[in-house]
Amino acid sequence: MRRRRSSPWIHRWSRPITAAIATVGAIETAFLTVAEFMGSAEVVCPNTGCKEVLGSPYATVFGLPLTLFGFFGYTAMLMLAIAPLLINPDQNKELRTTLEQWTRFLMFIASTVMVVGSVYLMYIMAFTIGAFCPYCVLSALLSLSLFVVTLMGHAWDDIGQLAFTGLTVAMVTLVATLGVYGSVNNPQAAAGAPPPITTTSGPAELALIDHLNEIGAKKYGAYWCPHCHDQKQMFGKEAVDKLNYVECAADGINPQVEQCQAAGIQAFPSWEINGQIYAGVLSLNELADLSDYQGPRDFLQR
């Protein structure tokens, strides 16, 4: 009698392993996304490099946190991994086999997109921003793990076709990523110029700025920081023109890096009010409360 040939252990356990890795990634990116929507993900950073990375323009895509797209990617991998496992093979073997085939191919495409995007972002982190973000490195390792487990955990019929598909997906992903981030490296940004303020100021915003200036309050930020821009948008152009602003980026316009370092700035934006440093985007009412502002508070809704 012939001994029945058993499949490699990685083939039997690839989907549970993939589901476990994707779950960790989904939890991490969900945590950072919630932190971002609640104020700023930089606040939960364990080191300065993490704050620089998560505060950079590379941390947002189409105005949304990059971590949100990472969450979607990990969630998709989780659902693809467990979908066939939810089908009882004794009751519907054909449906389970079909799901295994389709989800296997989709998992390969999704994990390829994720690992290519992660490699690009690791390059940006290391050579463009020049900082270390443990959250980003963890996410990159998880993406790489998903790709390896997907590739090694299934029996592929046509390796040549798989390689061609992977190369095509990788090229498309790289071109799309470069296109999305193309505006980050435009000449205006390279020259250290912040994006223009598109909102206008009302009497309350102007009164608040005058009060902040009177008590010597300062706003620390970097021209490339999207949260700094959001803070300015709350005030409007006319008020921002009067803002006591300190540029902390060395390649920005009129940089004052030493002053930022002396103040111990760890995140952008940060406010110095009455000798205290407050990190993150603050609402105008919060700024009013912290500075004992007594003027009108009919601030324009942004």
Disulfide bonds with the S-S distance in Angstrom:
Cys45-Cys50 2.18
Cys248-Cys260 1.98
